[in-house]
């Protein structure tokens, strides 16, 4: 500058944009920074760009951890409740070298129309897949915005966390001794309901099957075989039900399903040093020997008891009748 005071300061008059990021909890449809999900569930996300007057070089970056699979057709971009025109932005899901699952580049023509604070809302979804991490590790979704001339600057990265859970099934007798040979299936209701399809990962670990696995040719849901097994990939704020389909040899099979309530933590079990007896935790299912005692209102052996009682009474009445006839004679 040709001036008597060359030490001047150039101040940027354009405001700095920011972003917010949220994920939806399916149990109550609320939005926040954390949620829980079962493997195979669709998880909804929302990123809000707080755009400012003089916007330049906006590029939104979004990266998901391995346990989340982006639904590319779900991406929607809106401002003021209306969809942006196709020419206002470009979505890229391939050829990205920065670890992102997708990027949205806004045209400068559109950015030049922003003359006041404007919220640009990007919504999209992903499926929790077979690579999902289990609590306390989260499945993350991270977002940041590049902006300015040549998209040089970037906002602070924002992140959401999606958690999935597990529980241990422990099969014992009444003395806490571990039993083998029991078989279980998992349901979403106490009566009837839907069976939760499972995949046997080996070494006593079972995982909720994805929709792709369930629709694959020759797929058969795994049957849990306890001992001690772990079931993973489950949603919190959810109640599951275990149905025993086979009891250990010499023991009685359970007449009803067993409730398993996932309340935001893993239900882990502890065994003794030689893994033969249950110590604490998990979902302990006890089998007993001997004849079954029917539940209240059930017929079971009660019918036999009643029939036997009737016969005893009838025999007594007949004996009394015969004695009176003999006395009359």
C-alpha positions in Angstrom: 0.0 0.0 0.0 1.3 3.4 -1.0 0.5 5.2 2.3 2.3 7.0 5.1 1.1 4.2 7.5 1.9 0.8 5.8 1.2 -1.2 9.0 -2.5 -1.8 8.4 -4.8 -4.6 9.5 -7.2 -6.3 7.2 -10.2 -7.6 9.1 -12.5 -10.4 7.8 -16.1 -9.1 7.8 -17.7 -12.5 6.9 -18.9 -14.5 9.9 -17.6 -18.0 10.7 -20.1 -20.9 10.1 -20.6 -23.7 12.6 -22.3 -27.1 12.6 -24.4 -29.2 15.0 -24.8 -33.0 14.7 -27.4 -35.3 16.2 -28.6 -38.9 16.0 -32.2 -40.2 16.7 -33.0 -42.6 19.5 -35.6 -45.0 18.1 -37.3 -45.8 21.5 -38.8 -42.3 21.8 -37.8 -40.5 18.5 -35.7 -37.9 20.4 -32.6 -36.3 19.0 -29.2 -36.1 20.8 -25.6 -37.0 20.6 -26.0 -40.6 21.6 -28.4 -43.5 20.9 -28.7 -47.3 21.1 -29.5 -49.8 18.4 -29.7 -53.4 17.5 -27.7 -54.8 14.6 -29.8 -54.5 11.5 -31.5 -51.3 12.7 -31.6 -48.2 10.6 -30.1 -45.2 12.5 -31.1 -41.6 11.5 -28.7 -38.7 11.6 -29.0 -34.9 11.2 -26.3 -32.3 10.6 -27.2 -28.6 10.7 -24.9 -26.1 9.0 -25.3 -22.6 10.5 -24.4 -20.7 7.3 -23.5 -17.1 7.4 -23.6 -14.1 5.0 -20.7 -14.1 2.6 -20.4 -17.9 2.6 -17.6 -19.4 0.6 -16.2 -22.8 -0.2 -18.6 -24.9 1.9 -17.8 -28.6 1.8 -19.4 -31.0 4.4 -17.4 -34.1 5.3 -19.0 -37.1 7.0 -17.2 -40.2 8.2 -18.7 -43.4 9.8 -17.0 -46.1 11.8 -17.0 -49.6 10.4 -20.1 -50.7 12.3 -22.3 -48.2 10.3 -23.3 -48.6 6.6 -24.5 -45.5 4.9 -27.8 -45.5 3.0 -26.6 -43.4 0.1 -30.1 -42.8 -1.2 -31.2 -41.4 2.1 -29.2 -38.1 1.9 -31.5 -35.0 1.9 -30.4 -31.3 2.0 -32.9 -28.6 3.0 -33.0 -25.0 4.0 -36.1 -23.3 5.5 -37.9 -26.7 5.4 -37.6 -26.9 1.6 -35.3 -29.1 -0.5 -32.4 -27.4 -2.1 -32.3 -27.5 -5.9 -30.2 -30.2 -7.6 -27.7 -27.6 -8.8 -27.2 -26.1 -5.4 -24.9 -28.9 -4.2 -23.1 -32.1 -5.2 -23.0 -35.3 -3.1 -19.9 -37.5 -3.5 -19.8 -41.1 -2.1 -16.9 -42.6 -4.1 -13.3 -41.6 -4.9 -12.9 -39.9 -1.5 -9.4 -40.1 -0.1 -9.9 -38.6 3.4 -11.8 -41.5 5.0 -15.2 -39.9 4.5 -18.3 -41.9 3.6 -19.7 -38.9 1.8 -19.0 -35.2 1.1 -21.4 -32.4 0.1 -20.0 -29.6 -1.9 -22.2 -26.5 -2.2 -22.1 -24.4 -5.3 -20.9 -20.9 -5.0 -23.9 -19.7 -6.9 -26.1 -21.0 -4.1 -23.8 -19.7 -1.3 -24.0 -16.2 -2.8 -27.8 -16.2 -2.2 -27.2 -16.5 1.6 -27.6 -12.9 2.8 -28.5 -13.7 6.5 -28.1 -16.5 9.0 -29.4 -19.7 7.3 -29.6 -23.2 8.7 -28.9 -25.9 6.1 -30.1 -29.3 7.4 -28.6 -32.5 6.0 -30.4 -35.7 7.0 -29.4 -39.3 6.2 -29.4 -42.8 7.6 -27.1 -45.8 8.1 -27.6 -49.4 9.2 -25.8 -50.9 12.2 -24.0 -53.8 10.6 -22.2 -57.0 11.6 -19.0 -55.1 12.5 -20.7 -53.0 15.1 -18.7 -52.4 18.3 -20.3 -53.5 21.6 -20.7 -51.3 24.7 -18.7 -49.6 26.1 -17.1 -48.9 22.7 -19.3 -46.7 20.5 -20.1 -46.7 16.8 -19.2 -43.2 15.7 -20.3 -40.7 13.0 -18.1 -37.6 12.6 -18.8 -34.4 10.7 -16.9 -31.3 9.9 -17.3 -28.3 7.5 -14.6 -26.8 5.3 -15.2 -23.2 4.3 -13.5 -20.0 3.1 -11.5 -19.3 -0.1 -10.5 -22.7 -1.5 -12.2 -24.4 1.5 -9.1 -23.7 3.5 -10.7 -23.4 7.0 -12.7 -26.0 8.9 -15.0 -26.1 11.8 -14.6 -28.2 15.0 -15.5 -31.8 14.2 -18.8 -33.0 15.8 -19.5 -36.6 16.7 -22.4 -38.9 17.6 -22.2 -42.2 19.3 -24.4 -45.3 18.7 -24.2 -48.1 21.3 -25.1 -51.8 21.0 -25.2 -54.3 23.9 -24.7 -57.9 24.9 -25.7 -60.4 27.6 -24.5 -63.7 28.9 -26.7 -66.8 29.3 -25.7 -69.1 32.1 -27.3 -72.5 32.4 -27.0 -74.1 35.9 -28.7 -76.5 38.3 -30.1 -75.3 41.6 -26.6 -75.5 43.2 -25.0 -73.1 40.7 -23.2 -75.9 38.8 -22.8 -75.2 35.1 -24.9 -77.5 32.8 -24.4 -78.2 29.2 -26.8 -79.4 26.5 -29.4 -76.8 26.8 -30.6 -75.0 23.7 -32.2 -71.5 23.5 -33.8 -69.2 20.9 -34.4 -65.4 21.4 -37.7 -63.6 20.9 -39.0 -60.0 21.1 -42.1 -60.9 23.1 -43.2 -63.0 26.0 -45.7 -64.9 24.0 -45.5 -65.5 20.2 -43.7 -62.5 18.8 -40.8 -62.6 16.3 -37.7 -64.8 16.7 -34.4 -62.8 16.7 -32.2 -64.3 14.0 -28.7 -65.1 15.2 -25.3 -66.0 13.7 -23.0 -68.3 15.5 -19.5 -66.6 15.6 -18.0 -69.5 17.4 -16.5 -70.0 20.9 -19.9 -69.4 22.5 -20.6 -66.0 20.9 -23.8 -65.3 19.0 -24.6 -62.2 17.1 -27.9 -60.7 15.8 -28.0 -61.3 12.0 -28.2 -58.5 9.5 -31.1 -58.3 7.0 -28.7 -59.3 4.2 -27.7 -62.4 6.1 -31.3 -63.4 6.9 -32.3 -63.1 3.2 -29.3 -65.0 1.9 -29.8 -68.4 0.4 -29.8 -71.3 2.9 -29.6 -69.0 5.9 -30.7 -70.7 9.2 -30.9 -68.8 12.5 -28.4 -70.3 15.0 -29.7 -72.0 18.1 -27.8 -71.0 21.2 -26.2 -73.9 23.1 -25.4 -73.2 26.8 -23.4 -73.7 29.2 -22.3 -70.2 29.0 -22.9 -68.1 25.9 -22.8 -64.5 24.9 -25.4 -62.8 22.7 -24.4 -59.4 21.2 -25.7 -56.7 19.0 -28.8 -55.8 21.1 -30.7 -52.6 21.6 -31.1 -50.9 25.0 -34.5 -49.8 26.4 -35.6 -53.2 25.0 -36.9 -56.4 26.6 -35.9 -59.7 25.0 -37.2 -63.2 25.8 -35.2 -66.5 26.0 -37.1 -69.7 25.1 -35.5 -73.0 26.1 -36.0 -75.5 23.2 -34.1 -78.3 24.8 -33.1 -79.0 28.4 -29.9 -80.7 29.5 -30.3 -84.5 29.7 -32.1 -85.5 32.9 -33.5 -82.0 33.6 -36.9 -80.4 33.0 -37.3 -77.9 30.1 -38.6 -74.5 31.2 -42.3 -74.0 30.6 -42.1 -70.3 30.0 -39.8 -67.8 28.4 -37.2 -65.9 30.5 -37.2 -62.1 30.4 -33.9 -60.3 29.5 -34.1 -56.5 30.0 -31.3 -54.5 28.4 -31.1 -51.2 30.3 -28.0 -49.5 28.8 -25.3 -51.9 30.1 -24.0 -55.4 29.2 -25.3 -58.2 31.4 -22.0 -60.0 31.9 -21.6 -63.2 34.0 -18.7 -64.4 36.2 -17.8 -68.0 36.7 -15.4 -69.6 39.2 -11.8 -70.3 38.2 -12.5 -73.7 36.5 -15.6 -72.4 34.8 -17.9 -75.0 36.4 -20.0 -72.8 38.6 -21.9 -69.5 38.3 -20.6 -66.7 40.6 -22.6 -63.6 39.6 -24.2 -61.6 36.8 -25.6 -62.4 33.4 -28.9 -64.1 32.8 -28.9 -67.3 34.9 -31.4 -69.9 33.8 -31.9 -72.8 36.3 -33.0 -76.3 35.4 -34.3 -78.8 37.9 -34.7 -82.6 38.0 -37.8 -84.5 39.1 -41.4 -84.4 38.1 -42.8 -81.1 36.9 -45.1 -79.1 39.2 -47.6 -77.4 37.0 -48.1 -73.6 37.3 -51.3 -72.2 38.8 -54.3 -72.9 36.6 -52.4 -75.5 34.6 -53.7 -79.0 34.2 -50.5 -81.1 34.2 -50.6 -83.9 36.8 -53.5 -82.1 38.6 -56.0 -84.0 36.5 -54.5 -87.3 37.6 -54.7 -86.2 41.3 -58.3 -85.3 40.9 -59.2 -88.5 39.1 -57.4 -90.5 41.8 -59.3 -88.7 44.5 -62.6 -89.3 42.8 -61.8 -93.1 42.6 -60.9 -93.2 46.3 -64.1 -91.5 47.3 -66.1 -93.8 45.0 -64.4 -96.8 46.5 -65.2 -95.7 50.0 -68.8 -95.0 49.2 -69.1 -98.4 47.6 -67.6 -100.1 50.7 -70.1 -98.3 53.0 -73.0 -99.2 50.8 -72.0 -102.9 50.8 -71.7 -102.9 54.6 -75.1 -101.5 55.1 -76.6 -104.1 52.7 -74.9 -106.8 54.7 -76.3 -105.4 58.0 -79.8 -105.2 56.5 -79.6 -108.9 55.6 
